[in-house]
Structure formats: structure tokens, C-alpha cells
Amino acid sequence: MRVIRACKEMGISTAAVFSEADREALHVSFAEESYCIGGPQPRDSYLNAKSVISTALACKAEAIHPGYGFLSENAEFASLCAEYGIAFIGPDADTIGKMGDKEAARRSMRDAGVPVIPGCDMVGNFEQAKEQAEKIGFPLLIKARSGGGGRGIRLVMDNRELEYAFRTASSEAQSAFGDGAVYMEKYLRPVKHVEAQILADSFGDVVFLGERDCSVQRKNQKLIEESPCSILPEKTRRKMAEVSIKAARAVGYKNAGTIEYLLDKDGNFYFMEMNTRLQVEHPVTEMVTGIDLVKWQIRTAAGLPLGFAQEDIKPAGCAIECRINAEDPYNNFRPSGGRVETLHVPGGPWVRFDTAIYQGYSIPPFYDSMIGKLIVYAKTRDEAIRKIRSALCELAIEGIVNNIDFQTDILSEDAFINGAYTTDLIENTKLVHP
């Protein structure tokens, strides 16, 4: 829906693809054309690159926007698009491949002078893992080389946990991404998860569009994001901008991308990974910069120059986003399906609700639990917090269990209000009750 809206505003016709489970989805009726590409399981539809490409060729599409997930960071798919003369709205296949291999990405960033988390390169077996773990020291993280979304990651507190964690992380990565390779990093805590938004064209111009604080997480899944990071000193922000632009240029990056960092209590930040796609939380950056990231993705993919420089970007105010999920936070975050019986969307100045649900829509059980994103903007952070609380109170979704009340609880925590929260916020405050 987000991409189709941008295209309509630019006068670009759209063709939507959908699985058999999504025949009644909003994007299917909103696009000018729509095509079913397979069964409800992602492997049969949204991950079926050949089906997507053949559909694009049949309807004479000039470009494909891959969205936030599925094939958005798939180098083979980007390569297929190029092979068949279809513009892929994102970076080229080589860049996706290089940055999608997280172990190779670490090496690239290290060579470019970007600070990386202490750790090791890929480990092929448990004996290698044991040897490297002794050098790194505990606690440490075992992380999948491919993929994302918190899968293939295991925290290891001591040597006794290492073998089980290594084997389960590798197995999960193989199942989720078709690649069981893992590497290891020192476990840094307490930390903030801060990410830098960059935008680059085909002429070598790269700009930094500010940072987002994504530290409110559960099991590496983000729940609340805000821009800017309220405790980041201006000196550190300038350094992060400089490093992020250097990182993008080092890999010849084009289009929109996000470089994710861990920020420690001493103000040091370390490269974690690079997302070569549009992030779910991109609206908070759009709110504070006034720049439509999706439109600029399309323009740069079409070969147009940015047309503005770093000094033209002047972020102002504060934006906060809450992810609205069909899940029960008070029952181990159990996913919830069913029919949306009632939907009331909040309004008012600078309140935005990005969603694909509507009253009467039945949520299929095959995909991610996120059903919407509530975003607000205000001149100050205190005002933005009050505004997002007010908007959450007004947002009504009945018929399915959701996390609206849980988000309100998080926003009421002192640690969130004072901005000093870290990735341990939910765990430390025991917000989740049996």
C-alpha cells in the first residue's frame, strides 16, 4: 500500500501480485492491475522469483519494488530483474550479495574504517566455534550469515551453552534462509540499537538522513522506533553520518539503505549490519526530514540524480512509530488471526497510520503478525510521546487480539520517557505478564 500510494502520486501505474491467501487484501484492489502468483505459503508465491518475473514480463512492468521483506534483499532476484530488463528498485545484485552475507559485510566495513563489533569471521563447525569463543570471551552472540528478523541468533553466556547454541542457530538459519553458516560477536550490553538512513544515486552522491532509535525490542524484533535518538550527542551524530556515508561509498551503494549500529554506554558505536532495502520504520525519517523515501527510491532506480546535498537536509522535531501486531503480549506473544470486526483509525495533525487492514478483513495465518504502523510527529519529543499515547487510545481494532495496550504500557515507562532505555527495556521492566 505504501509503495502504490507513492506511485499514484507520481503518475505511475501499478500492478500488484498476491498469493491465494491475499485475494481480499487491500493492495490487490488498490493497484490498477493485480495478478495471483501462487499458493498461500511464501515459497509458492512471494518467494517464487520466477513467478514474479514472469508476471512482470506479462504485464510489461518497467520496474519492481520488492517491499520490506521476501525478495527485497535477494541478490539472485535482483540479478534476474537485470537479466530481463526490469529495473529493480533497490541496490544492484552485487551490493545486495556483499551486504547480505553478514560475515563479508563485516570485513568490508572493517576495511573501510567503519568500527565493527569485536568477533570472528564465519565458523564452519563446532570445533572452530569453540576455539574462537575462547578468543572472544563470554557472553557472545552466534549469528546467521544470511537473513534477518532475529532468526539464527543465539546468546551464549558460558562454554556449557556453546555447542547447543551453535547447532540450533545453524539449524534455524538453514531452515529460514537456506544457509546454515554462522559467525560470532562479543555480546555488548547495555546498548542502544541505532540505525542510520542513507540515500544514494548512480552518480556517487550519498546523503545521511538522520538516525533512528530502534531499541524497544523483543527477541530482536523491533516494536517502537523514533527519530532522532534523543540521547545521541551532536558530535557522535556527525561522526555516524561521516562513517555511514563512507560505508555506502565503499560498497558502491545506490538507492535507500540502512546501516545498523550498536551504541554503548560510553557513546561508542559499532557496525552491526546493513539492510539493503526500505525499512519498516522508514516513516519516522520521512516525518523529521520531509523527504519521501519511496519516491526517491523510484527516482534513483530510474537513474535520476538526488538533486540535493547534505547541507540541504535539516531534520527537525521528533517522530515515533509503534508497530501494531496481531498477537497477544500477555500470552507469550501468541499470533492472532481472525476477522477485523471494528476498525477506527486515529486522526489529527501529523498522525499517520500505515496499514493494509480494513473493517471486515480476515487476517491470514501465513505471514508476519504486523498489521499496521502508527506514526506521529511533533516539534518536541515530550509532545510526540503525548501524541502517540493519544493516538493509541483512539486506535480501535476489534475482532483480533493485538498489542495496542502493550505499546501504551511501554510508552509510560520512565526509562522510555527519559530516553535512556536500551534493548533490555522490556526484559528489565517485566512489562510482559503471564
Backbone torsions as a table, in degrees:
resi	resn	phi	psi	omega
1	MET	NA	-40.6	-179.3
2	ARG	-62.0	-44.4	-178.2
3	VAL	-69.4	-42.0	-179.7
4	ILE	-62.4	-40.7	178.1
5	ARG	-59.0	-45.5	180.0
6	ALA	-61.7	-42.7	179.5
7	CYS	-62.7	-43.7	179.0
8	LYS	-59.3	-41.4	-179.9
9	GLU	-67.7	-23.5	179.6
10	MET	-95.3	0.4	-179.7
11	GLY	76.9	25.0	-178.7
12	ILE	-103.5	128.6	177.4
13	SER	-74.7	146.9	-176.6
14	THR	-124.8	149.6	173.4
15	ALA	-126.6	124.5	-178.9
16	ALA	-97.8	145.9	170.8
17	VAL	-110.4	150.5	-178.2
18	PHE	-151.4	155.0	175.4
19	SER	-87.7	170.0	179.1
20	GLU	-61.7	-25.7	179.0
21	ALA	-76.2	-16.4	-173.8
22	ASP	-109.5	23.8	-178.9
23	ARG	-59.1	-31.7	-178.2
24	GLU	-97.5	9.5	-178.7
25	ALA	-67.4	150.6	-174.4
26	LEU	-62.7	-40.4	-176.7
27	HIS	-64.9	-24.4	-179.1
28	VAL	-65.9	-40.8	-179.8
29	SER	-86.9	-18.2	-176.4
30	PHE	-81.4	-31.6	178.5
31	ALA	-74.4	157.5	179.1
32	GLU	-67.0	-34.1	177.8
33	GLU	-133.1	156.0	177.1
34	SER	-149.1	146.0	-174.5
35	TYR	-140.3	133.3	175.2
36	CYS	-80.7	131.0	-175.8
37	ILE	-117.1	8.9	177.1
38	GLY	150.6	-172.9	-176.3
39	GLY	-72.2	176.7	-173.8
40	PRO	-68.3	-27.8	178.5
41	GLN	-69.7	134.3	-177.7
42	PRO	-51.3	-38.4	-178.3
43	ARG	-63.0	-24.0	-178.8
44	ASP	-91.9	-6.7	-175.6
45	SER	-140.4	-83.5	-172.4
46	TYR	-67.6	-20.0	175.3
47	LEU	-101.9	4.7	-179.6
48	ASN	-89.6	88.6	-173.9
49	ALA	-58.3	-40.5	-178.3
50	LYS	-64.7	-37.9	179.0
51	SER	-66.9	-40.8	178.7
52	VAL	-64.1	-47.2	-178.8
53	ILE	-63.1	-45.2	-178.7
54	SER	-63.6	-35.6	177.0
55	THR	-67.1	-42.0	178.6
56	ALA	-61.6	-40.8	178.7
57	LEU	-67.1	-40.3	-178.0
58	ALA	-64.6	-36.1	-178.4
59	CYS	-97.1	9.1	175.9
60	LYS	59.6	42.1	177.2
61	ALA	-72.0	140.6	178.1
62	GLU	-88.5	-25.4	-175.3
63	ALA	-150.0	158.9	175.5
64	ILE	-126.9	126.4	170.3
65	HIS	-98.6	121.2	-173.1
66	PRO	-85.0	-1.9	177.6
67	GLY	78.3	-150.4	-174.1
68	TYR	-97.5	-21.5	-173.0
69	GLY	-140.3	-149.3	178.9
70	PHE	49.7	-108.4	-175.1
71	LEU	-93.5	10.5	-173.4
72	SER	-65.0	-26.6	179.2
73	GLU	-121.2	34.5	-178.6
74	ASN	-102.7	109.5	-175.7
75	ALA	-63.9	-37.1	-179.9
76	GLU	-64.0	-37.5	179.0
77	PHE	-67.9	-43.9	177.9
78	ALA	-60.3	-37.2	178.4
79	SER	-67.5	-39.6	177.1
80	LEU	-61.7	-41.9	178.1
81	CYS	-57.7	-46.5	-179.9
82	ALA	-63.4	-39.8	-179.2
83	GLU	-61.3	-35.9	-177.5
84	TYR	-100.1	13.7	174.2
85	GLY	72.4	26.6	177.8
86	ILE	-108.3	129.7	179.8
87	ALA	-71.2	128.2	174.8
88	PHE	-93.0	121.6	-176.4
89	ILE	-83.5	87.7	-176.2
90	GLY	166.6	-174.3	177.9
91	PRO	-69.2	170.5	-179.0
92	ASP	-75.6	168.3	-174.1
93	ALA	-61.0	-38.9	-178.8
94	ASP	-61.8	-43.7	-179.7
95	THR	-66.2	-43.8	178.6
96	ILE	-59.8	-44.7	-179.7
97	GLY	-63.4	-42.7	-178.6
98	LYS	-66.0	-42.7	-176.9
99	MET	-86.4	-20.0	176.9
100	GLY	-74.0	-26.8	173.1
101	ASP	-84.0	98.1	-170.2
102	LYS	-63.3	-30.4	177.2
103	GLU	-68.4	-43.8	177.0
104	ALA	-65.9	-36.2	178.8
105	ALA	-62.6	-40.9	176.8
106	ARG	-57.7	-44.8	-179.6
107	ARG	-64.2	-43.2	-179.6
108	SER	-61.2	-43.8	-178.9
109	MET	-68.5	-40.4	178.6
110	ARG	-61.5	-42.7	179.4
111	ASP	-66.1	-27.9	-179.6
112	ALA	-85.9	-0.6	179.3
113	GLY	87.0	14.8	178.2
114	VAL	-87.1	131.1	-179.5
115	PRO	-65.2	130.5	179.9
116	VAL	-118.7	157.3	179.2
117	ILE	-68.0	134.2	177.4
118	PRO	-56.0	134.9	-178.7
119	GLY	178.6	-153.4	-179.2
120	CYS	-137.6	165.3	175.8
121	ASP	-78.3	-172.0	-172.7
122	MET	-55.2	138.1	175.0
123	VAL	-112.2	131.0	-172.8
124	GLY	-92.7	-19.3	-179.3
125	ASN	-152.7	173.8	-174.7
126	PHE	-66.1	-35.6	-179.9
127	GLU	-62.2	-41.2	176.3
128	GLN	-65.2	-40.3	179.3
129	ALA	-61.2	-42.0	-179.4
130	LYS	-64.1	-42.0	-180.0
131	GLU	-64.6	-44.9	-179.0
132	GLN	-69.7	-35.1	-179.4
133	ALA	-61.7	-36.0	178.6
134	GLU	-64.7	-34.2	179.3
135	LYS	-74.9	-41.0	-177.2
136	ILE	-73.4	-43.7	-176.2
137	GLY	91.0	154.5	179.9
138	PHE	-97.2	154.8	-4.4
139	PRO	-73.7	157.3	179.0
140	LEU	-143.8	166.3	176.9
141	LEU	-113.9	134.8	168.2
142	ILE	-98.2	128.0	-173.5
143	LYS	-131.6	140.4	177.7
144	ALA	-67.1	141.1	177.7
145	ARG	-67.7	-35.2	-176.9
146	SER	-108.9	168.6	171.4
147	GLY	76.4	-159.9	-176.8
148	GLY	-176.9	-156.4	178.3
149	GLY	70.7	19.1	177.1
150	GLY	83.9	1.4	-178.6
151	ARG	-87.2	148.9	179.3
152	GLY	72.4	26.0	178.7
153	ILE	-120.6	132.3	177.8
154	ARG	-136.4	134.1	174.4
155	LEU	-88.9	129.5	-179.4
156	VAL	-119.6	116.2	-175.9
157	MET	-86.7	-30.1	179.9
158	ASP	-155.7	176.8	-173.9
159	ASN	-62.4	-28.3	-178.6
160	ARG	-66.2	-27.7	-177.6
161	GLU	-90.2	-9.1	-167.8
162	LEU	-62.7	-49.5	-173.8
163	GLU	-63.8	-46.2	-179.4
164	TYR	-63.1	-43.5	-179.3
165	ALA	-64.4	-41.1	179.9
166	PHE	-61.5	-46.9	-175.5
167	ARG	-70.8	-38.5	-179.8
168	THR	-72.7	-36.8	177.8
169	ALA	-64.2	-44.0	179.8
170	SER	-65.3	-41.3	179.7
171	SER	-65.0	-43.4	179.7
172	GLU	-64.5	-40.8	179.1
173	ALA	-64.2	-40.7	178.7
174	GLN	-62.9	-42.3	-179.4
175	SER	-68.2	-41.2	-174.8
176	ALA	-81.9	-36.6	-171.2
177	PHE	-122.6	-3.3	-176.8
178	GLY	72.2	18.8	-178.4
179	ASP	-146.7	110.5	-176.5
180	GLY	-90.2	6.0	-177.9
181	ALA	-69.2	140.5	179.6
182	VAL	-135.0	160.8	172.5
183	TYR	-135.1	175.7	-175.0
184	MET	-131.1	146.5	178.8
185	GLU	-135.3	154.1	172.2
186	LYS	-63.1	138.2	179.5
187	TYR	-86.2	111.0	-178.8
188	LEU	-98.3	123.7	176.8
189	ARG	-152.8	143.3	-2.9
190	PRO	-80.4	147.1	-179.3
191	VAL	-141.7	158.5	166.4
192	LYS	-100.9	148.3	174.7
193	HIS	-101.2	106.6	-176.5
194	VAL	-120.3	132.9	-178.7
195	GLU	-124.6	145.3	-177.7
196	ALA	-104.8	130.5	177.3
197	GLN	-93.5	125.3	175.4
198	ILE	-121.0	158.2	177.2
199	LEU	-139.6	130.3	-175.9
200	ALA	-136.5	146.8	177.0
201	ASP	-107.6	-172.0	-177.3
202	SER	-86.0	3.8	-176.1
203	PHE	-109.7	12.6	177.1
204	GLY	89.6	1.6	179.6
205	ASP	-87.8	130.5	179.5
206	VAL	-131.4	134.9	177.1
207	VAL	-126.7	150.8	177.2
208	PHE	-100.9	122.0	-175.8
209	LEU	-103.5	29.8	178.3
210	GLY	89.9	178.0	-176.2
211	GLU	-118.1	163.2	176.2
212	ARG	-126.4	138.2	174.3
213	ASP	-93.5	114.9	-176.3
214	CYS	-117.2	34.7	-170.4
215	SER	-79.7	-16.1	177.4
216	VAL	-79.2	103.4	-173.4
217	GLN	-140.4	157.8	169.1
218	ARG	-133.4	120.0	-178.2
219	LYS	51.1	47.2	177.3
220	ASN	68.1	10.1	175.5
221	GLN	-101.7	124.9	-177.2
222	LYS	-73.1	144.1	178.8
223	LEU	-120.3	-39.2	179.4
224	ILE	-134.2	137.1	176.3
225	GLU	-129.9	147.8	176.9
226	GLU	-142.1	154.8	175.4
227	SER	-139.2	130.9	1.8
228	PRO	-83.4	179.6	171.5
229	CYS	-74.9	118.4	-167.9
230	SER	-68.0	-22.3	-177.0
231	ILE	-106.6	7.4	-177.6
232	LEU	-80.6	117.6	178.3
233	PRO	-62.8	149.1	-177.9
234	GLU	-60.5	-35.4	178.9
235	LYS	-62.6	-42.2	178.9
236	THR	-68.7	-37.5	178.3
237	ARG	-61.5	-43.6	178.8
238	ARG	-63.1	-39.8	178.2
239	LYS	-66.0	-40.7	178.6
240	MET	-63.2	-39.5	178.0
241	ALA	-62.9	-45.7	-179.1
242	GLU	-62.3	-46.2	-179.1
243	VAL	-66.2	-40.7	-178.0
244	SER	-66.1	-40.8	177.4
245	ILE	-65.8	-40.6	177.1
246	LYS	-61.5	-42.4	179.8
247	ALA	-62.6	-44.3	-179.7
248	ALA	-63.1	-42.7	-179.5
249	ARG	-68.2	-32.0	-178.4
250	ALA	-63.3	-29.3	-179.4
251	VAL	-108.3	11.0	179.1
252	GLY	62.8	40.9	-172.5
253	TYR	-69.6	142.1	173.8
254	LYS	-133.8	146.2	179.5
255	ASN	87.2	-166.6	-179.1
256	ALA	-85.2	143.9	179.0
257	GLY	-157.1	164.1	-178.0
258	THR	-131.5	131.0	176.5
259	ILE	-108.9	120.9	-174.0
260	GLU	-99.6	135.5	-177.9
261	TYR	-127.9	157.0	166.6
262	LEU	-105.5	129.9	-179.1
263	LEU	-109.0	117.9	-177.0
264	ASP	-88.5	177.0	-174.2
265	LYS	-67.2	-16.5	179.1
266	ASP	-94.3	3.0	178.2
267	GLY	88.2	8.3	176.5
268	ASN	-86.8	140.4	177.0
269	PHE	-120.8	147.7	-175.4
270	TYR	-131.3	137.8	176.6
271	PHE	-61.4	133.5	177.4
272	MET	-111.7	-53.6	177.1
273	GLU	-167.2	168.3	176.2
274	MET	-120.7	126.8	176.1
275	ASN	-95.2	116.8	-174.8
276	THR	-92.0	47.6	-177.2
277	ARG	-157.1	179.1	173.3
278	LEU	-76.6	129.5	-179.8
279	GLN	-83.2	149.7	175.1
280	VAL	-54.2	-37.4	-174.0
281	GLU	-88.4	15.8	-178.0
282	HIS	-59.1	-25.8	-177.3
283	PRO	-60.0	-31.1	-178.6
284	VAL	-66.4	-33.3	175.9
285	THR	-68.4	-41.4	177.9
286	GLU	-60.5	-39.2	-178.1
287	MET	-64.4	-43.5	-174.1
288	VAL	-85.0	-19.3	-179.6
289	THR	-104.6	-21.8	-175.7
290	GLY	75.5	15.5	-178.4
291	ILE	-107.5	125.6	178.5
292	ASP	-81.6	104.9	-174.3
293	LEU	-66.1	-36.5	-178.4
294	VAL	-67.5	-42.1	177.6
295	LYS	-61.8	-39.7	179.7
296	TRP	-73.8	-27.6	171.2
297	GLN	-60.1	-46.9	-178.0
298	ILE	-65.1	-44.3	-178.5
299	ARG	-63.4	-46.9	-178.0
300	THR	-67.6	-34.4	176.7
301	ALA	-65.9	-26.6	177.8
302	ALA	-83.4	0.8	176.8
303	GLY	90.0	11.8	179.0
304	LEU	-84.2	147.0	177.3
305	PRO	-75.5	159.9	179.4
306	LEU	-60.4	-45.4	178.5
307	GLY	81.6	4.4	174.1
308	PHE	-147.0	158.3	-176.4
309	ALA	-113.4	175.0	-178.0
310	GLN	-57.6	-39.0	-177.6
311	GLU	-69.2	-14.2	178.2
312	ASP	-82.3	-13.0	-177.0
313	ILE	-93.6	116.9	-176.6
314	LYS	-130.4	81.1	179.5
315	PRO	-58.4	142.9	-179.2
316	ALA	-145.8	147.6	176.2
317	GLY	77.7	-161.1	-177.5
318	CYS	-141.7	138.6	175.7
319	ALA	-126.4	141.7	179.8
320	ILE	-130.5	138.3	177.6
321	GLU	-123.0	134.2	172.4
322	CYS	-113.0	128.2	175.9
323	ARG	-82.9	125.2	178.9
324	ILE	-98.0	116.4	-174.7
325	ASN	-116.2	146.4	174.3
326	ALA	-86.5	81.2	-178.0
327	GLU	-157.8	162.6	-177.9
328	ASP	-108.0	101.5	-178.0
329	PRO	-63.5	-22.3	-177.1
330	TYR	-98.1	11.0	175.1
331	ASN	-138.9	55.4	178.5
332	ASN	56.4	32.2	176.5
333	PHE	58.0	37.9	-179.9
334	ARG	-64.7	128.7	179.9
335	PRO	-60.7	148.0	-179.3
336	SER	-123.8	130.7	174.5
337	GLY	-110.5	-166.6	177.3
338	GLY	116.7	-170.5	-174.3
339	ARG	-102.1	135.3	176.6
340	VAL	-77.2	104.8	-177.5
341	GLU	-79.6	-38.4	-179.7
342	THR	-137.5	137.6	175.1
343	LEU	-138.2	119.7	173.3
344	HIS	-124.1	119.5	-176.1
345	VAL	-97.2	131.0	-179.9
346	PRO	-66.9	154.2	179.9
347	GLY	-127.6	-163.1	-179.0
348	GLY	105.9	166.3	-178.8
349	PRO	-61.4	134.8	174.8
350	TRP	58.0	40.1	172.6
351	VAL	-120.7	127.9	-174.7
352	ARG	-132.2	135.3	176.8
353	PHE	-126.5	105.2	177.3
354	ASP	-88.9	118.7	-177.4
355	THR	-154.8	164.0	175.2
356	ALA	-121.8	9.9	179.0
357	ILE	-97.0	161.4	175.6
358	TYR	-151.2	164.7	-179.0
359	GLN	-63.8	124.6	-177.5
360	GLY	98.8	-7.8	-179.1
361	TYR	-77.1	137.3	176.2
362	SER	-101.1	123.9	-176.5
363	ILE	-80.9	121.9	-179.7
364	PRO	-74.1	155.0	-176.1
365	PRO	-90.1	8.2	-169.3
366	PHE	-93.5	-12.9	-168.9
367	TYR	-125.0	-173.7	-178.7
368	ASP	-57.2	150.9	-175.4
369	SER	-79.3	-8.4	-178.6
370	MET	-70.9	126.7	-178.9
371	ILE	-117.2	-3.4	178.9
372	GLY	-178.0	166.5	177.2
373	LYS	-135.8	122.6	178.2
374	LEU	-99.8	122.5	-175.8
375	ILE	-127.1	136.7	175.9
376	VAL	-131.4	159.6	177.1
377	TYR	-134.4	142.3	175.5
378	ALA	-150.4	166.9	-177.8
379	LYS	-71.4	-29.5	179.0
380	THR	-126.4	160.7	-179.9
381	ARG	-67.3	-40.9	178.8
382	ASP	-58.7	-42.4	179.7
383	GLU	-67.6	-37.5	179.6
384	ALA	-65.1	-38.8	178.1
385	ILE	-64.0	-43.7	178.0
386	ARG	-63.4	-39.6	-178.6
387	LYS	-66.4	-42.5	-178.6
388	ILE	-69.6	-35.0	175.2
389	ARG	-62.9	-44.9	179.5
390	SER	-61.1	-43.0	-179.0
391	ALA	-66.2	-38.2	177.6
392	LEU	-63.6	-37.9	178.1
393	CYS	-64.5	-30.9	-178.1
394	GLU	-84.8	-24.9	-178.9
395	LEU	-72.0	121.9	-179.9
396	ALA	-125.0	121.9	175.8
397	ILE	-130.7	108.8	-177.5
398	GLU	-113.3	149.5	-179.3
399	GLY	109.1	-22.4	176.3
400	ILE	-133.3	147.8	175.8
401	VAL	-72.5	138.7	-179.1
402	ASN	-143.9	177.6	-173.7
403	ASN	-106.4	23.5	-177.4
404	ILE	-61.1	-48.3	179.9
405	ASP	-63.3	-36.9	179.6
406	PHE	-63.6	-41.0	177.2
407	GLN	-62.1	-39.8	177.5
408	THR	-62.2	-39.9	177.5
409	ASP	-60.6	-44.0	179.9
410	ILE	-61.3	-45.9	-177.5
411	LEU	-66.1	-14.8	179.5
412	SER	-93.5	-6.2	-179.5
413	GLU	-71.9	138.1	179.1
414	ASP	-56.9	-40.0	-178.2
415	ALA	-62.4	-35.0	176.9
416	PHE	-73.9	-43.6	-176.6
417	ILE	-60.8	-40.2	-179.2
418	ASN	-84.9	-2.4	174.3
419	GLY	81.0	-2.1	-175.0
420	ALA	-88.2	5.0	-177.1
421	TYR	-63.5	154.4	177.1
422	THR	-125.2	-172.9	-178.7
423	THR	-66.9	-9.9	179.0
424	ASP	-92.0	6.6	-172.8
425	LEU	-52.0	-54.7	-175.6
426	ILE	-64.6	-42.6	179.4
427	GLU	-64.1	-44.6	-175.0
428	ASN	-73.0	-31.5	-176.8
429	THR	-92.9	-3.8	177.9
430	LYS	51.9	48.5	-180.0
431	LEU	-70.0	-25.7	-177.7
432	VAL	-89.9	120.9	179.2
433	HIS	-108.9	150.8	178.5
434	PRO	-60.9	NA	NA
